[in-house]
Amino acid sequence: MKVPFRLNSMVVAFGLAGSMLAGAAQAQNIKIGVVIPATGPLTQYGDMVKEGVDTALEQINAAGGINGSKLEAVIVDDACEPKQAVAVANRLVDQDKVVGVVGHFCSSNTIPASEVYDEAGILTITPGSTNPLITERGMKDMFRMCGRDDQQGAIAANYMLDVLKAKKIAVIHDKDTYGQGLADATRAALAKRGTKEVLYEGLSRGEKDFNALVTKIGALKPDVVYFGGCHPEAGPLVRQMREQGVQAKFFSGDCIVTEELVPTISLEDYCRDWPAYPPDVVLKRALLRRVAEMARRMHGGGVNHRDFYICHFLLHLDPVPSPANFKLSLIDLHRAQIRNKTPRRWRDKDLASLYFSALDIGLTQRDLLRFLRQYFDRPLRLILREEDTLLSYLSDEARRLQARYLRKYAEGESA
C-alpha cells in the first residue's frame, strides 16, 4: 500500500509550478527543470527523484496537462558538486527557459543555486535538501519537501537518549553542508538535554580509510556513534568499526537509507506474498514480537512516529533472517514528535496506522493478540479489559485510512 514519498512530492511540485502558468501559450510544453545527482557517489538518490518525475509527468500529462499544455522535464546533472550548482542553475534559467525547478538534491548545491532562481523569480522545490538556511533567507518561491536538520537533530537526540538509553555519544560528520549541518543540529539538541558528546570530529567525503578515527572512537567506548553524512562514507566507517571490535550502535540521517550500504527489504515487500505463501510460523511470530517491542520502546521514550507503517521497517538480509537472528530498522522519522510522554491519542494513531498497513499480509486474529500482549507487556485478559477503546479505534481508524487510500490512489494510479 505504500506510495513513494518522492513520487507524491514530484506530483505536488509539478502541480504548483503549473498553477502559476495560466497565461502560458496553450500549444507550448511547460518546461520544468529537474536537477539530480546523475553521476558521482549519490546517483541512487537521483534515480529516486527521476522515477518520481517520470511518474508525475505520465500522470499529469495523461490527465490533460496544465491548462492544456504538456509538462516537459529538463533533467540536468549536478553530481551534488557545489562547483556545478550555479552553472546548472544559469543554464536552466537562460538557456532552457524553465518556469520551475525540482532540485537540487544536496544542500551544498541548493543554497547557491537558489540565489539564481530567486533572482529570476522561478519557483523552486527541493526534494532532499535539509539545511535550515534554505528556507530562512526570505525567498518567497523557495520550498522544500523534507524535514530540516534541526527537526531531525532533535528527534535523533531524543531517540538516542530516551529509547537507546545512550550515555556516551560520539558525533562524526563529513564536513559537507548537509552532513556537518545535521551533526551540528544533533549536537545542539544533545546539549539542550544536558549531554556533551565524547567526540566531535570530521572526515572527508571520498575517503575510505577511517581506521585512525575508528581507533579514537574505540578508545572512548561510546554507546552510539552519530554520523552526519551519506552512505559512501558510512559503509566503510561501520565496517571498520566492526573490524576493530567497536560495537557501538550506529545512527544517522536519511542519506544512508540505501541498499548500497546494507541489503534490506521493507516489511511491506517482505510480507507481500504471505497470504499466498505462508511464512515460517516461528519467524513470523519473532517479527511480530520485534515490531511490538520497537513500538513499545519508541512510545515509552516519548516518541510518536506519525508515519508508522510496515513499509518503514527495514529487514536486513545479510545474514539471511532467521527466528533467532535478524535485524530490523525503523526509518523515516522526519515527521516524528517528541514529548516527555507520548499522548494516548498519538500512540493510538501510530498503532492504527501500523494495523492498517498490515491488513493485506495475512495476519490472523491470534497474531494481533500476540502483538498486543507483547506491546503492552501485560496479561492479555487485562489488555482486553483496559484497552477496549483502543481495539474499537484500531478497527474504525483502519477502515478510515483504507477508504482515504482508495479515494486518493485509485486503481492504476498507485505505485
C-alpha positions as CSV (number, residue, x, y, z in Angstrom):
1,M,0.0,0.0,0.0
2,K,3.0,2.3,0.0
3,V,3.0,5.2,-2.4
4,P,6.6,6.6,-2.5
5,F,7.1,9.9,-0.8
6,R,9.2,11.3,-3.7
7,L,6.5,10.4,-6.2
8,N,4.0,12.4,-4.3
9,S,6.5,15.3,-3.9
10,M,7.1,15.5,-7.6
11,V,3.3,15.5,-8.4
12,V,2.8,18.3,-6.0
13,A,5.8,20.2,-7.3
14,F,4.7,20.0,-10.9
15,G,1.1,20.9,-10.0
16,L,2.4,24.0,-8.1
17,A,4.6,25.1,-11.0
18,G,1.8,24.5,-13.5
19,S,-0.7,26.5,-11.5
20,M,1.4,29.6,-12.0
21,L,1.1,29.4,-15.8
22,A,-2.5,30.4,-16.5
23,G,-1.2,32.7,-19.2
24,A,1.2,30.3,-20.9
25,A,0.6,29.5,-24.5
26,Q,-1.6,26.5,-24.9
27,A,0.4,24.8,-27.6
28,Q,3.8,25.0,-25.9
29,N,5.2,22.5,-23.5
30,I,5.8,23.8,-20.0
31,K,9.4,23.2,-19.1
32,I,10.3,22.1,-15.5
33,G,14.0,21.9,-14.6
34,V,14.9,18.8,-12.6
35,V,18.4,18.8,-11.1
36,I,19.7,15.5,-9.8
37,P,23.0,13.7,-9.0
38,A,23.1,11.5,-12.1
39,T,26.8,11.0,-11.7
40,G,29.0,10.7,-8.6
41,P,28.6,8.7,-5.4
42,L,25.0,9.7,-4.8
43,T,23.4,8.6,-8.1
44,Q,20.8,6.3,-6.4
45,Y,19.1,9.4,-4.9
46,G,19.0,11.0,-8.3
47,D,17.4,7.8,-9.6
48,M,14.7,8.0,-7.0
49,V,13.8,11.6,-7.9
50,K,13.8,10.8,-11.6
51,E,11.5,7.9,-11.0
52,G,9.1,10.3,-9.2
53,V,9.4,12.8,-12.0
54,D,8.7,10.3,-14.7
55,T,5.6,9.1,-12.9
56,A,4.4,12.6,-12.3
57,L,4.8,13.6,-15.9
58,E,2.9,10.5,-17.1
59,Q,0.0,11.1,-14.7
60,I,-0.3,14.8,-15.2
61,N,0.1,14.8,-19.0
62,A,-2.4,11.8,-19.3
63,A,-4.9,14.0,-17.4
64,G,-4.5,16.8,-19.9
65,G,-1.5,18.6,-18.6
66,I,-1.7,22.1,-17.1
67,N,-4.2,24.4,-18.8
68,G,-4.0,22.2,-21.9
69,S,-0.2,22.3,-22.1
70,K,2.0,19.2,-21.5
71,L,4.8,19.2,-18.9
72,E,8.3,18.6,-20.1
73,A,11.2,17.8,-17.7
74,V,14.6,19.2,-18.4
75,I,16.8,16.8,-16.4
76,V,20.3,18.1,-15.6
77,D,23.1,16.5,-13.6
78,D,24.9,18.5,-10.9
79,A,26.6,15.4,-9.3
80,C,26.0,17.0,-5.9
81,E,29.1,19.1,-6.5
82,P,28.8,22.7,-5.3
83,K,31.1,23.9,-8.1
84,Q,28.5,22.8,-10.7
85,A,25.4,24.2,-9.0
86,V,25.4,27.8,-10.2
87,A,26.4,26.8,-13.8
88,V,23.5,24.4,-13.9
89,A,21.1,27.0,-12.5
90,N,22.2,29.6,-15.0
91,R,21.7,27.1,-17.9
92,L,18.1,26.3,-16.8
93,V,17.2,29.9,-16.5
94,D,19.0,31.4,-19.5
95,Q,19.1,28.6,-22.0
96,D,16.3,26.2,-21.2
97,K,13.8,28.9,-20.0
98,V,12.2,26.7,-17.3
99,V,9.4,28.0,-15.3
100,G,10.0,25.9,-12.2
101,V,12.7,23.7,-10.7
102,V,12.6,20.5,-8.8
103,G,16.0,20.4,-7.1
104,H,18.7,20.5,-6.1
105,F,19.2,17.4,-4.0
106,C,22.2,18.3,-1.8
107,S,22.0,21.3,0.5
108,S,25.5,22.4,-0.6
109,N,24.2,22.8,-4.1
110,T,20.7,24.1,-3.4
111,I,21.9,27.1,-1.4
112,P,24.0,28.8,-4.1
113,A,21.7,27.7,-7.0
114,S,18.6,29.1,-5.2
115,E,20.1,32.6,-5.4
116,V,19.9,32.3,-9.2
117,Y,16.4,31.0,-9.2
118,D,15.2,33.7,-6.7
119,E,16.6,36.5,-8.9
120,A,14.8,35.1,-11.9
121,G,11.5,34.6,-9.9
122,I,11.4,30.9,-10.5
123,L,9.5,28.5,-8.2
124,T,11.9,26.0,-6.7
125,I,11.2,22.9,-4.6
126,T,14.0,20.8,-3.3
127,P,13.1,17.1,-2.6
128,G,16.1,16.4,-0.4
129,S,17.9,19.4,1.0
130,T,17.6,19.7,4.8
131,N,19.8,22.7,5.8
132,P,17.6,25.2,7.6
133,L,19.2,28.2,5.7
134,I,17.5,27.1,2.5
135,T,14.1,28.4,3.6
136,E,15.3,31.1,6.1
137,R,16.5,33.7,3.6
138,G,13.2,35.3,2.8
139,M,12.9,33.7,-0.7
140,K,9.2,33.6,-1.4
141,D,9.5,31.0,-4.2
142,M,11.8,28.5,-2.4
143,F,10.3,25.4,-0.8
144,R,11.3,22.0,0.5
145,M,9.6,18.6,0.7
146,C,11.6,17.1,3.6
147,G,12.4,17.7,7.2
148,R,15.1,20.2,8.3
149,D,18.3,19.4,10.1
150,D,17.2,21.0,13.3
151,Q,14.0,18.9,13.3
152,Q,15.9,15.7,12.5
153,G,18.6,16.6,15.1
154,A,16.0,16.9,17.9
155,I,14.4,13.6,17.0
156,A,17.8,11.9,16.8
157,A,19.0,13.3,20.1
158,N,15.8,12.3,22.0
159,Y,15.8,8.8,20.4
160,M,19.4,8.1,21.3
161,L,18.8,9.3,24.9
162,D,15.3,8.1,25.6
163,V,15.0,4.9,23.5
164,L,18.6,3.7,23.1
165,K,19.4,4.9,26.6
166,A,22.8,6.2,25.4
167,K,25.2,7.7,28.0
168,K,28.2,8.3,25.7
169,I,27.7,9.6,22.2
170,A,30.3,10.3,19.5
171,V,29.3,12.7,16.8
172,I,31.1,12.4,13.4
173,H,30.4,14.4,10.2
174,D,31.6,14.6,6.6
175,K,32.4,18.3,6.6
176,D,29.7,18.9,3.9
177,T,26.9,21.4,4.2
178,Y,24.4,18.6,4.7
179,G,26.4,16.2,6.9
180,Q,28.0,18.8,9.2
181,G,24.7,20.7,9.4
182,L,22.9,17.6,10.5
183,A,25.7,16.7,13.0
184,D,25.7,20.2,14.5
185,A,21.9,20.2,14.8
186,T,22.0,16.9,16.7
187,R,24.9,18.1,18.8
188,A,22.9,21.2,19.8
189,A,19.9,19.1,20.6
190,L,22.0,16.8,22.8
191,A,23.4,19.9,24.6
192,K,19.8,21.1,25.3
193,R,19.3,17.8,27.1
194,G,22.5,18.2,29.1
195,T,24.6,15.7,27.2
196,K,28.0,16.5,25.9
197,E,29.3,14.3,23.1
198,V,32.5,12.4,23.9
199,L,33.9,13.1,20.4
200,Y,33.1,15.6,17.7
201,E,35.2,15.1,14.6
202,G,35.0,15.3,10.8
203,L,36.1,13.1,8.0
204,S,36.4,14.0,4.3
205,R,34.0,12.9,1.6
206,G,35.6,10.4,-0.7
207,E,37.8,8.9,1.9
208,K,37.7,5.1,2.5
209,D,40.3,4.5,5.3
210,F,38.9,5.6,8.7
211,N,41.0,3.3,10.8
212,A,42.7,6.1,12.7
213,L,39.3,7.7,13.5
214,V,37.9,4.3,14.5
215,T,40.8,3.7,16.9
216,K,40.0,7.0,18.5
217,I,36.3,6.1,18.7
218,G,37.1,2.7,20.2
219,A,39.2,4.1,22.9
220,L,36.3,6.3,24.1
221,K,33.8,3.4,24.2
222,P,30.7,5.3,23.1
223,D,27.2,3.7,23.3
224,V,26.2,5.3,20.0
225,V,28.1,6.8,17.0
226,Y,26.0,9.5,15.3
227,F,27.1,10.3,11.7
228,G,26.2,13.3,9.7
229,G,26.8,12.2,6.1
230,C,25.9,9.8,3.4
231,H,26.3,6.1,2.7
232,P,29.6,6.2,0.6
233,E,31.4,7.1,3.8
234,A,29.0,5.5,6.3
235,G,29.5,2.0,4.8
236,P,33.3,1.8,5.2
237,L,33.1,3.6,8.6
238,V,30.7,1.0,10.0
239,R,32.7,-1.9,8.5
240,Q,36.0,-0.7,10.0
241,M,34.3,-0.1,13.4
242,R,33.1,-3.7,13.5
243,E,36.5,-5.0,12.2
244,Q,38.2,-3.2,15.2
245,G,35.6,-4.6,17.6
246,V,33.7,-1.3,18.1
247,Q,30.1,-2.4,18.8
248,A,28.5,1.0,19.4
249,K,25.2,1.5,17.7
250,F,25.4,3.5,14.5
251,F,22.8,6.2,14.0
252,S,22.5,8.6,11.1
253,G,20.0,10.5,8.8
254,D,18.1,9.8,5.7
255,C,21.2,9.9,3.4
256,I,22.2,6.4,4.5
257,V,18.8,4.8,3.6
258,T,20.1,2.8,0.6
259,E,20.7,-0.9,-0.2
260,E,24.2,0.1,-1.2
261,L,25.0,0.5,2.5
262,V,23.4,-2.8,3.6
263,P,20.9,-5.0,1.7
264,T,17.5,-4.6,3.2
265,I,13.8,-5.1,2.3
266,S,10.8,-3.3,3.7
267,L,8.5,-5.4,5.8
268,E,5.7,-4.5,3.4
269,D,7.6,-6.1,0.5
270,Y,8.9,-9.0,2.6
271,C,5.4,-9.9,3.7
272,R,3.6,-9.1,0.5
273,D,3.2,-12.8,-0.6
274,W,2.4,-14.2,2.8
275,P,-1.4,-14.7,2.0
276,A,-0.5,-17.0,-0.9
277,Y,2.8,-18.4,0.5
278,P,2.5,-18.5,4.3
279,P,5.8,-17.9,6.0
280,D,7.6,-19.9,8.6
281,V,5.4,-19.5,11.7
282,V,8.3,-19.1,14.1
283,L,9.9,-16.4,12.0
284,K,6.5,-14.6,11.6
285,R,6.0,-14.6,15.4
286,A,9.5,-13.4,16.0
287,L,9.0,-10.4,13.6
288,L,5.7,-9.6,15.3
289,R,7.4,-9.6,18.7
290,R,10.2,-7.3,17.5
291,V,7.9,-4.8,15.9
292,A,5.8,-4.7,19.1
293,E,8.9,-4.2,21.2
294,M,10.2,-1.4,19.0
295,A,6.8,0.3,19.1
296,R,6.7,-0.1,22.9
297,R,10.2,1.4,23.4
298,M,9.5,4.2,20.9
299,H,6.3,5.3,22.6
300,G,7.8,4.7,26.1
301,G,10.5,7.1,25.1
302,G,8.0,9.9,24.3
303,V,8.3,9.5,20.5
304,N,5.3,9.0,18.1
305,H,6.2,8.3,14.5
306,R,3.2,9.7,12.5
307,D,4.1,7.5,9.5
308,F,4.1,4.2,11.4
309,Y,3.6,1.8,8.5
310,I,5.2,-1.6,7.9
311,C,6.9,-0.1,4.8
312,H,9.1,1.9,7.2
313,F,10.5,-1.1,8.9
314,L,13.6,-2.4,7.0
315,L,14.6,-6.1,7.4
316,H,18.3,-6.6,6.9
317,L,19.1,-9.5,4.5
318,D,22.7,-10.2,5.5
319,P,22.7,-12.6,7.1
320,V,19.6,-14.3,6.0
321,P,16.9,-13.6,8.6
322,S,16.1,-16.5,10.9
323,P,13.9,-16.5,14.1
324,A,16.9,-16.4,16.3
325,N,19.0,-13.9,14.3
326,F,17.6,-10.9,12.3
327,K,17.9,-7.2,12.4
328,L,15.0,-4.7,11.9
329,S,15.4,-0.9,11.5
330,L,12.8,1.8,11.7
331,I,13.2,4.7,9.2
332,D,11.5,7.9,8.1
333,L,11.3,9.6,11.5
334,H,11.3,13.1,9.9
335,R,7.7,13.7,11.0
336,A,8.0,12.2,14.5
337,Q,7.0,14.2,17.6
338,I,8.9,14.1,20.9
339,R,7.4,14.7,24.3
340,N,8.1,13.7,27.8
341,K,5.3,11.2,27.4
342,T,3.5,10.1,24.3
343,P,-0.1,11.1,24.5
344,R,-2.6,8.2,24.2
345,R,-4.2,9.9,21.2
346,W,-0.9,9.8,19.2
347,R,0.0,6.3,20.5
348,D,-3.3,5.1,19.2
349,K,-2.8,6.8,15.8
350,D,0.5,5.1,15.4
351,L,-0.9,1.7,16.2
352,A,-3.9,2.2,13.9
353,S,-1.5,3.1,11.0
354,L,0.5,0.0,11.7
355,Y,-2.6,-2.1,11.8
356,F,-3.9,-0.6,8.6
357,S,-0.7,-1.2,6.7
358,A,-0.7,-4.9,7.8
359,L,-4.3,-5.6,6.7
360,D,-3.3,-7.4,3.5
361,I,-0.4,-9.6,4.6
362,G,-2.5,-12.4,6.0
363,L,-2.2,-11.9,9.8
364,T,-4.7,-13.7,11.9
365,Q,-6.7,-12.6,15.0
366,R,-4.3,-14.6,17.1
367,D,-1.4,-12.6,15.5
368,L,-3.0,-9.4,16.5
369,L,-3.5,-10.6,20.1
370,R,0.2,-11.7,20.2
371,F,1.2,-8.2,19.1
372,L,-0.9,-6.5,21.8
373,R,0.4,-8.8,24.5
374,Q,4.0,-8.0,23.5
375,Y,3.4,-4.3,23.1
376,F,1.6,-3.8,26.4
377,D,3.7,-6.4,28.3
378,R,0.6,-7.3,30.4
379,P,-1.6,-10.4,30.6
380,L,-4.0,-10.5,27.6
381,R,-7.1,-10.5,29.8
382,L,-6.1,-7.2,31.3
383,I,-5.3,-5.7,27.9
384,L,-8.7,-6.7,26.5
385,R,-10.5,-5.2,29.5
386,E,-8.4,-2.0,29.9
387,E,-7.8,-1.2,26.2
388,D,-11.3,-1.9,24.7
389,T,-11.5,1.7,23.5
390,L,-8.2,1.2,21.6
391,L,-9.4,-2.1,20.0
392,S,-12.5,-0.4,18.7
393,Y,-10.5,2.6,17.5
394,L,-8.0,0.4,15.6
395,S,-10.8,-1.1,13.5
396,D,-12.5,2.2,12.8
397,E,-9.3,4.1,12.0
398,A,-8.0,1.3,9.8
399,R,-11.3,1.5,7.8
400,R,-11.0,5.2,7.5
401,L,-7.4,5.1,6.3
402,Q,-8.3,2.4,3.8
403,A,-11.1,4.5,2.4
404,R,-8.9,7.5,2.2
405,Y,-6.2,5.4,0.4
406,L,-8.7,4.1,-2.1
407,R,-10.0,7.6,-2.8
408,K,-6.6,9.1,-3.2
409,Y,-4.9,6.3,-5.1
410,A,-7.5,4.7,-7.4
411,E,-6.6,1.6,-9.3
412,G,-3.9,2.4,-11.9
413,E,-2.6,5.5,-10.1
414,S,-0.7,4.0,-7.2
415,A,2.9,2.9,-7.3
